[in-house]
């Protein structure tokens, strides 16, 4: 259930970004978040 809600929230955020014309900004932030998460995972492994 929780994973479904997270996916729904992410989808709604995408829809909102498209409506406001901020898709590029959202993509950049997502990529930055992923790379930060990978870096932190390596540090604390």
mmCIF entry with sequence, helices, sheets and N, C-alpha, C, O atoms, coordinates in Angstrom:
data_MODEL
# 
_entry.id   MODEL 
# 
_entity.id                         1 
_entity.type                       polymer 
_entity.pdbx_number_of_molecules   1 
# 
_entity_poly.entity_id                      1 
_entity_poly.type                           'polypeptide(L)' 
_entity_poly.nstd_linkage                   no 
_entity_poly.nstd_monomer                   no 
_entity_poly.pdbx_seq_one_letter_code       
;(UNK)(UNK)(UNK)(UNK)(UNK)(UNK)(UNK)(UNK)(UNK)(UNK)(UNK)(UNK)(UNK)(UNK)(UNK)(UNK)
(UNK)(UNK)(UNK)(UNK)(UNK)(UNK)(UNK)(UNK)(UNK)(UNK)(UNK)(UNK)(UNK)(UNK)(UNK)(UNK)
(UNK)(UNK)(UNK)(UNK)(UNK)(UNK)(UNK)(UNK)(UNK)(UNK)(UNK)(UNK)(UNK)
;
_entity_poly.pdbx_seq_one_letter_code_can   XXXXXXXXXXXXXXXXXXXXXXXXXXXXXXXXXXXXXXXXXXXXX 
_entity_poly.pdbx_strand_id                 A 
# 
loop_
_entity_poly_seq.entity_id 
_entity_poly_seq.num 
_entity_poly_seq.mon_id 
_entity_poly_seq.hetero 
1 1  UNK n 
1 2  UNK n 
1 3  UNK n 
1 4  UNK n 
1 5  UNK n 
1 6  UNK n 
1 7  UNK n 
1 8  UNK n 
1 9  UNK n 
1 10 UNK n 
1 11 UNK n 
1 12 UNK n 
1 13 UNK n 
1 14 UNK n 
1 15 UNK n 
1 16 UNK n 
1 17 UNK n 
1 18 UNK n 
1 19 UNK n 
1 20 UNK n 
1 21 UNK n 
1 22 UNK n 
1 23 UNK n 
1 24 UNK n 
1 25 UNK n 
1 26 UNK n 
1 27 UNK n 
1 28 UNK n 
1 29 UNK n 
1 30 UNK n 
1 31 UNK n 
1 32 UNK n 
1 33 UNK n 
1 34 UNK n 
1 35 UNK n 
1 36 UNK n 
1 37 UNK n 
1 38 UNK n 
1 39 UNK n 
1 40 UNK n 
1 41 UNK n 
1 42 UNK n 
1 43 UNK n 
1 44 UNK n 
1 45 UNK n 
# 
_struct_asym.id          A 
_struct_asym.entity_id   1 
# 
loop_
_struct_conf.conf_type_id 
_struct_conf.id 
_struct_conf.pdbx_PDB_helix_id 
_struct_conf.beg_label_comp_id 
_struct_conf.beg_label_asym_id 
_struct_conf.beg_label_seq_id 
_struct_conf.pdbx_beg_PDB_ins_code 
_struct_conf.end_label_comp_id 
_struct_conf.end_label_asym_id 
_struct_conf.end_label_seq_id 
_struct_conf.pdbx_end_PDB_ins_code 
_struct_conf.beg_auth_comp_id 
_struct_conf.beg_auth_asym_id 
_struct_conf.beg_auth_seq_id 
_struct_conf.end_auth_comp_id 
_struct_conf.end_auth_asym_id 
_struct_conf.end_auth_seq_id 
_struct_conf.pdbx_PDB_helix_class 
_struct_conf.details 
_struct_conf.pdbx_PDB_helix_length 
HELX_P HELX_P1 AA1 UNK A 2  ? UNK A 20 ? UNK A 2  UNK A 20 1 ? 19 
HELX_P HELX_P2 AA2 UNK A 23 ? UNK A 43 ? UNK A 23 UNK A 43 1 ? 21 
# 
_struct_conf_type.id          HELX_P 
_struct_conf_type.criteria    ? 
_struct_conf_type.reference   ? 
# 
loop_
_atom_site.group_PDB 
_atom_site.id 
_atom_site.type_symbol 
_atom_site.label_atom_id 
_atom_site.label_alt_id 
_atom_site.label_comp_id 
_atom_site.label_asym_id 
_atom_site.label_entity_id 
_atom_site.label_seq_id 
_atom_site.pdbx_PDB_ins_code 
_atom_site.Cartn_x 
_atom_site.Cartn_y 
_atom_site.Cartn_z 
_atom_site.occupancy 
_atom_site.B_iso_or_equiv 
_atom_site.pdbx_formal_charge 
_atom_site.auth_seq_id 
_atom_site.auth_comp_id 
_atom_site.auth_asym_id 
_atom_site.auth_atom_id 
_atom_site.pdbx_PDB_model_num 
ATOM 1   N N  . UNK A 1 1  ? 0.822  -1.192 0.000   1.00 0.00 ? 1  UNK A N  1 
ATOM 2   C CA . UNK A 1 1  ? 0.000  0.000  0.000   1.00 0.00 ? 1  UNK A CA 1 
ATOM 3   C C  . UNK A 1 1  ? 0.866  1.255  0.000   1.00 0.00 ? 1  UNK A C  1 
ATOM 4   O O  . UNK A 1 1  ? 0.604  2.203  -0.741  1.00 0.00 ? 1  UNK A O  1 
ATOM 5   N N  . UNK A 1 2  ? 1.907  1.250  0.845   1.00 0.00 ? 2  UNK A N  1 
ATOM 6   C CA . UNK A 1 2  ? 2.755  2.432  0.944   1.00 0.00 ? 2  UNK A CA 1 
ATOM 7   C C  . UNK A 1 2  ? 3.452  2.729  -0.382  1.00 0.00 ? 2  UNK A C  1 
ATOM 8   O O  . UNK A 1 2  ? 3.534  3.881  -0.807  1.00 0.00 ? 2  UNK A O  1 
ATOM 9   N N  . UNK A 1 3  ? 3.955  1.675  -1.030  1.00 0.00 ? 3  UNK A N  1 
ATOM 10  C CA . UNK A 1 3  ? 4.662  1.885  -2.301  1.00 0.00 ? 3  UNK A CA 1 
ATOM 11  C C  . UNK A 1 3  ? 3.709  2.453  -3.350  1.00 0.00 ? 3  UNK A C  1 
ATOM 12  O O  . UNK A 1 3  ? 4.107  3.293  -4.157  1.00 0.00 ? 3  UNK A O  1 
ATOM 13  N N  . UNK A 1 4  ? 2.467  2.006  -3.344  1.00 0.00 ? 4  UNK A N  1 
ATOM 14  C CA . UNK A 1 4  ? 1.480  2.544  -4.271  1.00 0.00 ? 4  UNK A CA 1 
ATOM 15  C C  . UNK A 1 4  ? 1.264  4.033  -4.021  1.00 0.00 ? 4  UNK A C  1 
ATOM 16  O O  . UNK A 1 4  ? 1.184  4.818  -4.967  1.00 0.00 ? 4  UNK A O  1 
ATOM 17  N N  . UNK A 1 5  ? 1.170  4.417  -2.772  1.00 0.00 ? 5  UNK A N  1 
ATOM 18  C CA . UNK A 1 5  ? 0.953  5.833  -2.450  1.00 0.00 ? 5  UNK A CA 1 
ATOM 19  C C  . UNK A 1 5  ? 2.151  6.691  -2.859  1.00 0.00 ? 5  UNK A C  1 
ATOM 20  O O  . UNK A 1 5  ? 1.976  7.811  -3.340  1.00 0.00 ? 5  UNK A O  1 
ATOM 21  N N  . UNK A 1 6  ? 3.365  6.171  -2.671  1.00 0.00 ? 6  UNK A N  1 
ATOM 22  C CA . UNK A 1 6  ? 4.558  6.913  -3.090  1.00 0.00 ? 6  UNK A CA 1 
ATOM 23  C C  . UNK A 1 6  ? 4.583  7.082  -4.605  1.00 0.00 ? 6  UNK A C  1 
ATOM 24  O O  . UNK A 1 6  ? 4.917  8.154  -5.110  1.00 0.00 ? 6  UNK A O  1 
ATOM 25  N N  . UNK A 1 7  ? 4.229  6.021  -5.328  1.00 0.00 ? 7  UNK A N  1 
ATOM 26  C CA . UNK A 1 7  ? 4.195  6.109  -6.787  1.00 0.00 ? 7  UNK A CA 1 
ATOM 27  C C  . UNK A 1 7  ? 3.126  7.084  -7.250  1.00 0.00 ? 7  UNK A C  1 
ATOM 28  O O  . UNK A 1 7  ? 3.335  7.843  -8.197  1.00 0.00 ? 7  UNK A O  1 
ATOM 29  N N  . UNK A 1 8  ? 1.985  7.061  -6.584  1.00 0.00 ? 8  UNK A N  1 
ATOM 30  C CA . UNK A 1 8  ? 0.913  7.987  -6.925  1.00 0.00 ? 8  UNK A CA 1 
ATOM 31  C C  . UNK A 1 8  ? 1.349  9.431  -6.688  1.00 0.00 ? 8  UNK A C  1 
ATOM 32  O O  . UNK A 1 8  ? 1.076  10.306 -7.510  1.00 0.00 ? 8  UNK A O  1 
ATOM 33  N N  . UNK A 1 9  ? 2.016  9.679  -5.581  1.00 0.00 ? 9  UNK A N  1 
ATOM 34  C CA . UNK A 1 9  ? 2.492  11.025 -5.275  1.00 0.00 ? 9  UNK A CA 1 
ATOM 35  C C  . UNK A 1 9  ? 3.507  11.484 -6.323  1.00 0.00 ? 9  UNK A C  1 
ATOM 36  O O  . UNK A 1 9  ? 3.488  12.637 -6.754  1.00 0.00 ? 9  UNK A O  1 
ATOM 37  N N  . UNK A 1 10 ? 4.390  10.571 -6.727  1.00 0.00 ? 10 UNK A N  1 
ATOM 38  C CA . UNK A 1 10 ? 5.386  10.930 -7.741  1.00 0.00 ? 10 UNK A CA 1 
ATOM 39  C C  . UNK A 1 10 ? 4.706  11.244 -9.066  1.00 0.00 ? 10 UNK A C  1 
ATOM 40  O O  . UNK A 1 10 ? 5.088  12.192 -9.752  1.00 0.00 ? 10 UNK A O  1 
ATOM 41  N N  . UNK A 1 11 ? 3.697  10.448 -9.429  1.00 0.00 ? 11 UNK A N  1 
ATOM 42  C CA . UNK A 1 11 ? 2.965  10.689 -10.667 1.00 0.00 ? 11 UNK A CA 1 
ATOM 43  C C  . UNK A 1 11 ? 2.245  12.030 -10.619 1.00 0.00 ? 11 UNK A C  1 
ATOM 44  O O  . UNK A 1 11 ? 2.276  12.788 -11.589 1.00 0.00 ? 11 UNK A O  1 
ATOM 45  N N  . UNK A 1 12 ? 1.603  12.325 -9.502  1.00 0.00 ? 12 UNK A N  1 
ATOM 46  C CA . UNK A 1 12 ? 0.893  13.597 -9.375  1.00 0.00 ? 12 UNK A CA 1 
ATOM 47  C C  . UNK A 1 12 ? 1.866  14.775 -9.429  1.00 0.00 ? 12 UNK A C  1 
ATOM 48  O O  . UNK A 1 12 ? 1.537  15.832 -9.968  1.00 0.00 ? 12 UNK A O  1 
ATOM 49  N N  . UNK A 1 13 ? 3.058  14.591 -8.873  1.00 0.00 ? 13 UNK A N  1 
ATOM 50  C CA . UNK A 1 13 ? 4.078  15.632 -8.959  1.00 0.00 ? 13 UNK A CA 1 
ATOM 51  C C  . UNK A 1 13 ? 4.507  15.856 -10.402 1.00 0.00 ? 13 UNK A C  1 
ATOM 52  O O  . UNK A 1 13 ? 4.742  16.992 -10.814 1.00 0.00 ? 13 UNK A O  1 
ATOM 53  N N  . UNK A 1 14 ? 4.610  14.765 -11.176 1.00 0.00 ? 14 UNK A N  1 
ATOM 54  C CA . UNK A 1 14 ? 4.952  14.888 -12.592 1.00 0.00 ? 14 UNK A CA 1 
ATOM 55  C C  . UNK A 1 14 ? 3.866  15.650 -13.342 1.00 0.00 ? 14 UNK A C  1 
ATOM 56  O O  . UNK A 1 14 ? 4.158  16.531 -14.150 1.00 0.00 ? 14 UNK A O  1 
ATOM 57  N N  . UNK A 1 15 ? 2.631  15.308 -13.072 1.00 0.00 ? 15 UNK A N  1 
ATOM 58  C CA . UNK A 1 15 ? 1.506  15.980 -13.733 1.00 0.00 ? 15 UNK A CA 1 
ATOM 59  C C  . UNK A 1 15 ? 1.517  17.466 -13.387 1.00 0.00 ? 15 UNK A C  1 
ATOM 60  O O  . UNK A 1 15 ? 1.308  18.314 -14.255 1.00 0.00 ? 15 UNK A O  1 
ATOM 61  N N  . UNK A 1 16 ? 1.759  17.773 -12.133 1.00 0.00 ? 16 UNK A N  1 
ATOM 62  C CA . UNK A 1 16 ? 1.799  19.161 -11.692 1.00 0.00 ? 16 UNK A CA 1 
ATOM 63  C C  . UNK A 1 16 ? 2.935  19.921 -12.381 1.00 0.00 ? 16 UNK A C  1 
ATOM 64  O O  . UNK A 1 16 ? 2.760  21.072 -12.782 1.00 0.00 ? 16 UNK A O  1 
ATOM 65  N N  . UNK A 1 17 ? 4.092  19.280 -12.517 1.00 0.00 ? 17 UNK A N  1 
ATOM 66  C CA . UNK A 1 17 ? 5.231  19.911 -13.179 1.00 0.00 ? 17 UNK A CA 1 
ATOM 67  C C  . UNK A 1 17 ? 4.921  20.193 -14.643 1.00 0.00 ? 17 UNK A C  1 
ATOM 68  O O  . UNK A 1 17 ? 5.303  21.238 -15.169 1.00 0.00 ? 17 UNK A O  1 
ATOM 69  N N  . UNK A 1 18 ? 4.229  19.265 -15.305 1.00 0.00 ? 18 UNK A N  1 
ATOM 70  C CA . UNK A 1 18 ? 3.862  19.474 -16.706 1.00 0.00 ? 18 UNK A CA 1 
ATOM 71  C C  . UNK A 1 18 ? 2.910  20.654 -16.825 1.00 0.00 ? 18 UNK A C  1 
ATOM 72  O O  . UNK A 1 18 ? 3.048  21.480 -17.728 1.00 0.00 ? 18 UNK A O  1 
ATOM 73  N N  . UNK A 1 19 ? 1.955  20.734 -15.927 1.00 0.00 ? 19 UNK A N  1 
ATOM 74  C CA . UNK A 1 19 ? 0.993  21.837 -15.967 1.00 0.00 ? 19 UNK A CA 1 
ATOM 75  C C  . UNK A 1 19 ? 1.674  23.186 -15.790 1.00 0.00 ? 19 UNK A C  1 
ATOM 76  O O  . UNK A 1 19 ? 1.310  24.164 -16.443 1.00 0.00 ? 19 UNK A O  1 
ATOM 77  N N  . UNK A 1 20 ? 2.661  23.233 -14.910 1.00 0.00 ? 20 UNK A N  1 
ATOM 78  C CA . UNK A 1 20 ? 3.332  24.502 -14.616 1.00 0.00 ? 20 UNK A CA 1 
ATOM 79  C C  . UNK A 1 20 ? 4.536  24.758 -15.516 1.00 0.00 ? 20 UNK A C  1 
ATOM 80  O O  . UNK A 1 20 ? 5.168  25.811 -15.424 1.00 0.00 ? 20 UNK A O  1 
ATOM 81  N N  . UNK A 1 21 ? 4.856  23.802 -16.383 1.00 0.00 ? 21 UNK A N  1 
ATOM 82  C CA . UNK A 1 21 ? 5.974  23.974 -17.301 1.00 0.00 ? 21 UNK A CA 1 
ATOM 83  C C  . UNK A 1 21 ? 7.332  23.877 -16.639 1.00 0.00 ? 21 UNK A C  1 
ATOM 84  O O  . UNK A 1 21 ? 8.274  24.548 -17.058 1.00 0.00 ? 21 UNK A O  1 
ATOM 85  N N  . UNK A 1 22 ? 7.446  23.058 -15.618 1.00 0.00 ? 22 UNK A N  1 
ATOM 86  C CA . UNK A 1 22 ? 8.694  22.933 -14.874 1.00 0.00 ? 22 UNK A CA 1 
ATOM 87  C C  . UNK A 1 22 ? 9.257  21.516 -14.935 1.00 0.00 ? 22 UNK A C  1 
ATOM 88  O O  . UNK A 1 22 ? 9.833  21.025 -13.964 1.00 0.00 ? 22 UNK A O  1 
ATOM 89  N N  . UNK A 1 23 ? 9.088  20.873 -16.075 1.00 0.00 ? 23 UNK A N  1 
ATOM 90  C CA . UNK A 1 23 ? 9.503  19.485 -16.210 1.00 0.00 ? 23 UNK A CA 1 
ATOM 91  C C  . UNK A 1 23 ? 11.024 19.360 -16.116 1.00 0.00 ? 23 UNK A C  1 
ATOM 92  O O  . UNK A 1 23 ? 11.530 18.474 -15.428 1.00 0.00 ? 23 UNK A O  1 
ATOM 93  N N  . UNK A 1 24 ? 11.749 20.239 -16.799 1.00 0.00 ? 24 UNK A N  1 
ATOM 94  C CA . UNK A 1 24 ? 13.205 20.182 -16.792 1.00 0.00 ? 24 UNK A CA 1 
ATOM 95  C C  . UNK A 1 24 ? 13.778 20.300 -15.394 1.00 0.00 ? 24 UNK A C  1 
ATOM 96  O O  . UNK A 1 24 ? 14.698 19.571 -15.021 1.00 0.00 ? 24 UNK A O  1 
ATOM 97  N N  . UNK A 1 25 ? 13.227 21.221 -14.627 1.00 0.00 ? 25 UNK A N  1 
ATOM 98  C CA . UNK A 1 25 ? 13.690 21.418 -13.244 1.00 0.00 ? 25 UNK A CA 1 
ATOM 99  C C  . UNK A 1 25 ? 13.450 20.165 -12.417 1.00 0.00 ? 25 UNK A C  1 
ATOM 100 O O  . UNK A 1 25 ? 14.293 19.770 -11.611 1.00 0.00 ? 25 UNK A O  1 
ATOM 101 N N  . UNK A 1 26 ? 12.289 19.539 -12.621 1.00 0.00 ? 26 UNK A N  1 
ATOM 102 C CA . UNK A 1 26 ? 11.951 18.332 -11.863 1.00 0.00 ? 26 UNK A CA 1 
ATOM 103 C C  . UNK A 1 26 ? 12.881 17.175 -12.219 1.00 0.00 ? 26 UNK A C  1 
ATOM 104 O O  . UNK A 1 26 ? 13.313 16.427 -11.343 1.00 0.00 ? 26 UNK A O  1 
ATOM 105 N N  . UNK A 1 27 ? 13.186 17.032 -13.507 1.00 0.00 ? 27 UNK A N  1 
ATOM 106 C CA . UNK A 1 27 ? 14.075 15.960 -13.957 1.00 0.00 ? 27 UNK A CA 1 
ATOM 107 C C  . UNK A 1 27 ? 15.464 16.151 -13.348 1.00 0.00 ? 27 UNK A C  1 
ATOM 108 O O  . UNK A 1 27 ? 16.076 15.190 -12.881 1.00 0.00 ? 27 UNK A O  1 
ATOM 109 N N  . UNK A 1 28 ? 15.959 17.384 -13.351 1.00 0.00 ? 28 UNK A N  1 
ATOM 110 C CA . UNK A 1 28 ? 17.282 17.665 -12.776 1.00 0.00 ? 28 UNK A CA 1 
ATOM 111 C C  . UNK A 1 28 ? 17.310 17.339 -11.291 1.00 0.00 ? 28 UNK A C  1 
ATOM 112 O O  . UNK A 1 28 ? 18.269 16.742 -10.802 1.00 0.00 ? 28 UNK A O  1 
ATOM 113 N N  . UNK A 1 29 ? 16.270 17.725 -10.575 1.00 0.00 ? 29 UNK A N  1 
ATOM 114 C CA . UNK A 1 29 ? 16.229 17.457 -9.136  1.00 0.00 ? 29 UNK A CA 1 
ATOM 115 C C  . UNK A 1 29 ? 16.161 15.965 -8.848  1.00 0.00 ? 29 UNK A C  1 
ATOM 116 O O  . UNK A 1 29 ? 16.792 15.480 -7.909  1.00 0.00 ? 29 UNK A O  1 
ATOM 117 N N  . UNK A 1 30 ? 15.393 15.237 -9.658  1.00 0.00 ? 30 UNK A N  1 
ATOM 118 C CA . UNK A 1 30 ? 15.308 13.786 -9.479  1.00 0.00 ? 30 UNK A CA 1 
ATOM 119 C C  . UNK A 1 30 ? 16.656 13.135 -9.694  1.00 0.00 ? 30 UNK A C  1 
ATOM 120 O O  . UNK A 1 30 ? 17.064 12.266 -8.923  1.00 0.00 ? 30 UNK A O  1 
ATOM 121 N N  . UNK A 1 31 ? 17.357 13.557 -10.755 1.00 0.00 ? 31 UNK A N  1 
ATOM 122 C CA . UNK A 1 31 ? 18.678 12.993 -11.046 1.00 0.00 ? 31 UNK A CA 1 
ATOM 123 C C  . UNK A 1 31 ? 19.649 13.315 -9.919  1.00 0.00 ? 31 UNK A C  1 
ATOM 124 O O  . UNK A 1 31 ? 20.444 12.465 -9.520  1.00 0.00 ? 31 UNK A O  1 
ATOM 125 N N  . UNK A 1 32 ? 19.586 14.536 -9.405  1.00 0.00 ? 32 UNK A N  1 
ATOM 126 C CA . UNK A 1 32 ? 20.467 14.927 -8.303  1.00 0.00 ? 32 UNK A CA 1 
ATOM 127 C C  . UNK A 1 32 ? 20.162 14.094 -7.061  1.00 0.00 ? 32 UNK A C  1 
ATOM 128 O O  . UNK A 1 32 ? 21.079 13.684 -6.350  1.00 0.00 ? 32 UNK A O  1 
ATOM 129 N N  . UNK A 1 33 ? 18.899 13.845 -6.799  1.00 0.00 ? 33 UNK A N  1 
ATOM 130 C CA . UNK A 1 33 ? 18.507 13.042 -5.641  1.00 0.00 ? 33 UNK A CA 1 
ATOM 131 C C  . UNK A 1 33 ? 18.992 11.612 -5.758  1.00 0.00 ? 33 UNK A C  1 
ATOM 132 O O  . UNK A 1 33 ? 19.435 11.018 -4.775  1.00 0.00 ? 33 UNK A O  1 
ATOM 133 N N  . UNK A 1 34 ? 18.909 11.053 -6.970  1.00 0.00 ? 34 UNK A N  1 
ATOM 134 C CA . UNK A 1 34 ? 19.376 9.684  -7.173  1.00 0.00 ? 34 UNK A CA 1 
ATOM 135 C C  . UNK A 1 34 ? 20.875 9.581  -6.960  1.00 0.00 ? 34 UNK A C  1 
ATOM 136 O O  . UNK A 1 34 ? 21.356 8.669  -6.286  1.00 0.00 ? 34 UNK A O  1 
ATOM 137 N N  . UNK A 1 35 ? 21.618 10.528 -7.545  1.00 0.00 ? 35 UNK A N  1 
ATOM 138 C CA . UNK A 1 35 ? 23.075 10.454 -7.419  1.00 0.00 ? 35 UNK A CA 1 
ATOM 139 C C  . UNK A 1 35 ? 23.512 10.682 -5.975  1.00 0.00 ? 35 UNK A C  1 
ATOM 140 O O  . UNK A 1 35 ? 24.470 10.060 -5.514  1.00 0.00 ? 35 UNK A O  1 
ATOM 141 N N  . UNK A 1 36 ? 22.826 11.561 -5.264  1.00 0.00 ? 36 UNK A N  1 
ATOM 142 C CA . UNK A 1 36 ? 23.138 11.776 -3.854  1.00 0.00 ? 36 UNK A CA 1 
ATOM 143 C C  . UNK A 1 36 ? 22.862 10.516 -3.049  1.00 0.00 ? 36 UNK A C  1 
ATOM 144 O O  . UNK A 1 36 ? 23.646 10.148 -2.174  1.00 0.00 ? 36 UNK A O  1 
ATOM 145 N N  . UNK A 1 37 ? 21.760 9.862  -3.341  1.00 0.00 ? 37 UNK A N  1 
ATOM 146 C CA . UNK A 1 37 ? 21.429 8.625  -2.643  1.00 0.00 ? 37 UNK A CA 1 
ATOM 147 C C  . UNK A 1 37 ? 22.451 7.540  -2.884  1.00 0.00 ? 37 UNK A C  1 
ATOM 148 O O  . UNK A 1 37 ? 22.806 6.803  -1.964  1.00 0.00 ? 37 UNK A O  1 
ATOM 149 N N  . UNK A 1 38 ? 22.929 7.432  -4.114  1.00 0.00 ? 38 UNK A N  1 
ATOM 150 C CA . UNK A 1 38 ? 23.961 6.424  -4.421  1.00 0.00 ? 38 UNK A CA 1 
ATOM 151 C C  . UNK A 1 38 ? 25.248 6.740  -3.694  1.00 0.00 ? 38 UNK A C  1 
ATOM 152 O O  . UNK A 1 38 ? 25.903 5.842  -3.164  1.00 0.00 ? 38 UNK A O  1 
ATOM 153 N N  . UNK A 1 39 ? 25.615 8.009  -3.662  1.00 0.00 ? 39 UNK A N  1 
ATOM 154 C CA . UNK A 1 39 ? 26.838 8.406  -2.965  1.00 0.00 ? 39 UNK A CA 1 
ATOM 155 C C  . UNK A 1 39 ? 26.744 8.097  -1.473  1.00 0.00 ? 39 UNK A C  1 
ATOM 156 O O  . UNK A 1 39 ? 27.682 7.557  -0.887  1.00 0.00 ? 39 UNK A O  1 
ATOM 157 N N  . UNK A 1 40 ? 25.624 8.437  -0.867  1.00 0.00 ? 40 UNK A N  1 
ATOM 158 C CA . UNK A 1 40 ? 25.441 8.178  0.563   1.00 0.00 ? 40 UNK A CA 1 
ATOM 159 C C  . UNK A 1 40 ? 25.432 6.685  0.869   1.00 0.00 ? 40 UNK A C  1 
ATOM 160 O O  . UNK A 1 40 ? 25.952 6.247  1.894   1.00 0.00 ? 40 UNK A O  1 
ATOM 161 N N  . UNK A 1 41 ? 24.839 5.916  -0.029  1.00 0.00 ? 41 UNK A N  1 
ATOM 162 C CA . UNK A 1 41 ? 24.817 4.471  0.148   1.00 0.00 ? 41 UNK A CA 1 
ATOM 163 C C  . UNK A 1 41 ? 26.240 3.901  0.166   1.00 0.00 ? 41 UNK A C  1 
ATOM 164 O O  . UNK A 1 41 ? 26.562 3.026  0.970   1.00 0.00 ? 41 UNK A O  1 
ATOM 165 N N  . UNK A 1 42 ? 27.078 4.412  -0.733  1.00 0.00 ? 42 UNK A N  1 
ATOM 166 C CA . UNK A 1 42 ? 28.463 3.938  -0.778  1.00 0.00 ? 42 UNK A CA 1 
ATOM 167 C C  . UNK A 1 42 ? 29.227 4.348  0.471   1.00 0.00 ? 42 UNK A C  1 
ATOM 168 O O  . UNK A 1 42 ? 30.051 3.587  0.977   1.00 0.00 ? 42 UNK A O  1 
ATOM 169 N N  . UNK A 1 43 ? 28.957 5.545  0.966   1.00 0.00 ? 43 UNK A N  1 
ATOM 170 C CA . UNK A 1 43 ? 29.666 6.035  2.144   1.00 0.00 ? 43 UNK A CA 1 
ATOM 171 C C  . UNK A 1 43 ? 29.332 5.246  3.404   1.00 0.00 ? 43 UNK A C  1 
ATOM 172 O O  . UNK A 1 43 ? 30.211 4.969  4.219   1.00 0.00 ? 43 UNK A O  1 
ATOM 173 N N  . UNK A 1 44 ? 28.067 4.885  3.562   1.00 0.00 ? 44 UNK A N  1 
ATOM 174 C CA . UNK A 1 44 ? 27.620 4.238  4.789   1.00 0.00 ? 44 UNK A CA 1 
ATOM 175 C C  . UNK A 1 44 ? 27.466 2.737  4.679   1.00 0.00 ? 44 UNK A C  1 
ATOM 176 O O  . UNK A 1 44 ? 26.855 2.103  5.539   1.00 0.00 ? 44 UNK A O  1 
ATOM 177 N N  . UNK A 1 45 ? 28.015 2.170  3.627   1.00 0.00 ? 45 UNK A N  1 
ATOM 178 C CA . UNK A 1 45 ? 27.887 0.730  3.433   1.00 0.00 ? 45 UNK A CA 1 
ATOM 179 C C  . UNK A 1 45 ? 28.865 -0.040 4.279   1.00 0.00 ? 45 UNK A C  1 
ATOM 180 O O  . UNK A 1 45 ? 28.887 -1.270 4.232   1.00 0.00 ? 45 UNK A O  1 
# 
